[in-house]
Amino acid sequence: MRFLLLICIEESFTPLPDMEERTEVWVDEMARRQVRLEGSQLQPVDEARTVRVRDGKTVTTPGPVAEAHRFIAGFDLIEATDMGEAIEVAAKHPMAEAGVIEIRAYWQDR
């Protein structure tokens, strides 16, 4: 099954001193396990744009869809056997200690 890990941070987020190195170790381990398919950091939330089409007109607004104290800072796409393995993979991600990781399974037709 494919899962999307949404890496979320608080507005006041400060990276841990060794976060970049620990993340590289996590990426390498998940690549060796052939679990991580893709991932990336995202540009700051103030660079985001929200797009809506209403009555045939495109309306764009700056910022994320919802105002919140937590923002999506990055993502990882993984292939795991089930939600249990997805949780194990997410728990090993260094950002689980500094932020929050939301796990979303891909939609599957039944």
ABEGO torsion letter per residue (X at the ends): XBBBBBBBBBAABBBBAAAAAAAAAAAAAAAAAGABABBBBBBBAAABBBBBBBGGBBBBBBEBABBBABBBABBBBBBBABAAAAAAAAAABAAAAABBBBBBBBBBBX
